[in-house]
Amino acid sequence: MAPLFEELDYQKTPLGELVLRRRESPAVPDELVYEVTIDGEMLMSSTVNASELALARLVLEGRGDQPCDVLVGGLGLGYTAAAALEFPNVRRLVVVELLAPVISWHRERLVPMADKLIDDPRCSLVAGDFFEYVKPGSSTQRYDAILLDIDHSPEFLLHARHGEFYNADGLRDLADCLQPNGVFALWSAWKPAAEFFDALGTVFPSVQDHEVSFFNPHVNEMDSNWVIIAGG
């Protein structure tokens, strides 16, 4: 029987003190809650993942039966990647994750989505910096969809150096990693500022924003995040 609270991993990382923990919660009595924090700040929870799932599903439902190569920036607890693998037309999924311990959690099968990712031959977990990966000359691979879930929002960053990605030049570099008619999608805890939409509009002909509402059992109220989709 699992204890009421268990720290599964603790690591010092370039982004701060990273903790993976598992606990019981009266808000969800029938399941264990997996949570990730950095420097004591909550990053993600296994029981609040509707918008992470929507990030993949909103994009890939729009692709129909077309074969897709997908790049995901940020592994986390694996929900976006697992949602992408639900689609049989996804022929290749590459997930780029900066923090090596996060990849280890999946390879050691410490987190709920690990089996789906590790056991699917279409999925590759790559240790690296997503923002460097999409710069010119870093990769010869082009993708049909790029899904990004790293920062809290384009304005609230995990690291200041990420800021250069969210301007027109950074987005133009990312667009060069897409196949013709490829799609870029971004998760954000809040609706991004108008300046980010303006930057997207200089690079992509079409930009859509989706509010994803969900019930958060831990605070017993409705909440919402945002998925922004841009393409040509």
N, C-alpha and C positions, 0 to 999 in steps of 0.2 A: 504494500500500500504506500502510495507516494505521500511525503510529508506535506503539511499545509503550505510550506514555503521552502523552496530549494533554489540555491544559486548554482546554475549548471556550468557557468563559465565566467571568468573575470580576466580581462586583458587590458593592458595599457596600450593605446593605439595613437596614431598621429592626430586623430580627432578627439581624443580624450579617453576616459576610463569606460570601457565597454563591458556591459553586463548582460548576460542571458539568464533569465530566471523563470521558474515555473511555480505556480501557486494555485491554490483553490480559492474560489470566490463565491460568496453567496449570491452574487448577481447571475452566475452561470453555474448552477450546482451540478450539472451533468457533465461538465468537461473541465479539464485543466487549462489554465491560462498561461500562455508563454508570452513573455514581455522582454523587450530590448531597451536598455537605457544607455545614454552616453553622459558621463559626468552627472548622473542622477536625474537627467531629463528624459522623460518618456519619448521613445522614438516610434515604437510600434507594438501592437498587441495582436495575438492570434484570434481574439474575439471581436476585433473592430477592423475588418478588412474589406468591407464592401467596395470602397473606392479603389483599393489596390486591384481587386478583381475586375472592376469596371474599366480600369486603365487598359487592360488587355482585351476585354470582351467588346468594348465599344469600337475599338480599331478593327479587330479581326472579324467581327460580324459584318463589317462593311466590305470585307475583301471577297466575300462569296466563297467560291471553290478554288480561287486562284492560289497556286502554290506560293508559300511565303517563307522568306528567310527573315528572322526577327532578331533584333538586338535589344537587350534590356540593360539599362544602366541602373545598378543597385539591386542586390539580391535580397537583403533583409531576411524575413521569414519565408520568402519564396512564393508568396501568394500570386503576385503578378505573373511570374514565370510559369507556375502551375496552371493558371487560367489560360495562358497562351497555349500550353500543351494540350488543352482540351480540344483544340481545333485540329482535325486530321490533316488539313491542308498546310499546316506549319511543318515544313520539311527540315528546318534547322533553327535552333534557338541558342543564341550565345548570350550569356549573362556575365557582365563585367562588374566585379566587386572589388573595391579598394582594400577592404579589411580582410586579411587572410583568416582570422578566426571565424568570420561569418561563413566563409566557404567550408571551413572545418566542421562547423555545426551540422551542415548538410551531409558532408561525406561521412561523418560519424553518426549520422541519423539521430541527432539530438532534438530536432524540431519536426513539427507535424507534417510539413510538405516534403521532407527530405526524400522519402521513397519515390514519390512521383517524379522528382527531378533526377535523382541519381539513377533510377532504373529505366529512364527513357533515353534511348540511344540518340535521339534528336537533340538532346540538351547538353551544352558544354558550359562549365563554370570556369571563368577566366579571372585570375587575380590581376588586377590592374586598375588604373585610374580612367574611368569612363571619359572624362573631359580631355585627357590626352589621347585616348583611343580614337576619338572622332576628329582629331586635328589632321590637316593635310599631311599625307605621307605616312601616317601611322598604320593604316590598314588599307589593303587593296580590296577588301570585301565590301560589296554594296548590299544594302538591306531593303526589303519591301516595307518594313515597319521598324521604327525605333521608339522604344518606350522608356521613359525616364522617371525614376522615383528615387531621388537622392536627397535633395534639399527640401526643407519645409515648404518653401515657395521660392520664386525667382528673386524675392526681396529678403527672405529670411533664410540665410545660407548656413550649412554646416561648417563651411570654411570660406574665408573671404576670397580666396583665389578662384572660387567657382564663379564669381561675379562676371568675369569676362566672357563666359559662355552665353549669358542671357542677353547679350546685345546683338545687333544685326550681324556683326562680323562673326561672332561665335556661332550663331544660328546658320549663317551661310556655310561655314565649314561643315556643320552637321548635315546640311542639305546635300552636300557633295557625297555623303556616305549613303544616300538613298538612291534606289533605283528610280527611273522615270515613273512618275505617279506614285512614288512612295509616300508614306505617312509618318509624321512625327507626333508623338503624344506625350504629354507631361502631366504628372500628378502634382497637385498643390493643396496644401492644407486650407488655403483661402483663395479667393479669386485674385489672380495677379493684378498688379497695377496696370493702368492704361499704357504706360511706356513699354511694357513687355509685349502687349498685343500689337502696339505700333511696330516694334522690332520684328515680330513674327510676320506682320503684313508686308514688310519690305522684302521678305524672303519667300513666303508661300502665298499662292493665289487665294487659298481658302483657309480660314481660321474659324473654329467653332469652340465654344466653351460649354461644358456640361456640369451642372451642379449635381452631385451624387449625395442624396440624403439617406440616412440610415439611423437606426436606433442604437444608441450606445448603452448597453446594459449596466455599465459601471457607474454611470452618472444618472441613469434612469430618465434619459431624455433624447430627443432627436438631435442629430448633428449633421454636418455636411462637409464634404471636401469638393475639390474641383478637378476635372480632367479637361485639358486643353488639347485639341486635335488640329494639326495643321498639315496641309498637303497640297499637291498640285494636280 
